[in-house]
Amino acid sequence: MEGNSQKEYAGLNTLELAVVCNAKKFLMQNNIQRVVNGIWDGDIIFWESLKEGEVKRARIYNKRRADPYCRLRIPKYQKVCEAVFLAVFLGLYYAVLIQRDMQKVTSVEIWMYLMFLSLLYDEISQFFDAGSLFYTADIFSWADLTIILIFFVFLVFRITGLVRHDEDMINASFDVLSLEALLLLPRIFSLFSLTKFFGTLLPALRSMTKEFIKFLALVVVLYLGFLTTFTMLSRHNFDFAEMSWILIKIFFGSSYLGFDNMRKISPILGAPLMLIFVTLTNILLVTSLISLLSNSLSEVINNSKEEYLFMFSTYVLEASTSNRLTYFTPPLNLIALAVRPLRLVLSAEKQRAMRIALLKATHFPLMLGIMFYVSYGTHLRWYTGAYLRLTLGEICSRK
């Protein structure tokens, strides 16, 4: 086990080890956060040029020496590109659900499949670049994996339905696809998690979910015991499914259903057993669960700065763990996937030269946008802020 653990941690630097080991106190230190913020803003870079012999190494950004295309590796710009990609994916997703073609695969649906393939390839690349420990430390990685899993289920249902001309199967496929909105919409707004307020709520939600799952084991044990007893007592009036649904409703607050049906369950034992069940569920268990979740929330809120900085550091470091010189932003990574078979006939040097040429040809508009933002974004924000301050001053003076 020790040998396997050492292999998993091999190659990780101190900051990455701190994330994997949940060293939150270490990551919240001012000096550490200066480094993390430097990586986020691009003041600290790992790639300075796109050359075949370039080696990954941390260094201070020098505008005169650095290749402009290396700015594509900055986590801040990667996050923006990711949000735009997911927004386009969501637009195609809604278009497919609205069209809901029962006979054939439409052109819009094909585009959605290409976006999904791009997401899948990007997640696989991130997994191998970051490693399993570091990849799973990011809460949004789990969301992306769930999105991919749901999409695979949709594809199975969709293809099966079209091949068999089964309308029910096709309807089921679109029903499965509708589940993607549960994760795809929040995933787009993951940019808000980089702010302190929302960055604190997500760890709180994750902590409360863990506590709820643990508490749920006790609830299930008690529920199954009462379900068995009530089903046996009411065998002439309620079947197993009906009794299960009645007890679920009672647990979620409809205690009057229990008292209305207790005589039907058993004329003698129904009333005392139902009173015990309602007391345990609606008073003891629910109150205990609320108290447990409140304590969990309070603990996270009290350490809000620590939790936020840990989440922020996790994303920044995950975005910079790749040892690949060329990183293709989705959906442009499909171009890199298309030329990947050429690895069988090209040498390593020619492969790298080809990927560099492809990157510069396909990411030229993105590079221009980033350079424009770097050159004029600061001045534009300053002039906008000055204009707003002057306008507000005029309004206040008129009043």
Helices and strands as residue ranges (DSSP letters): H 2-9, H 14-20, H 24-27, H 30-41, E 44-45, E 59-60, G 68-73, H 75-99, H 107-130, H 132-136, H 139-164, H 167-178, H 181-188, G 189-194, H 196-233, H 240-251, H 255-265, H 270-278, I 279-285, H 286-302, H 304-319, H 333-338, G 340-344, H 348-362, H 364-398
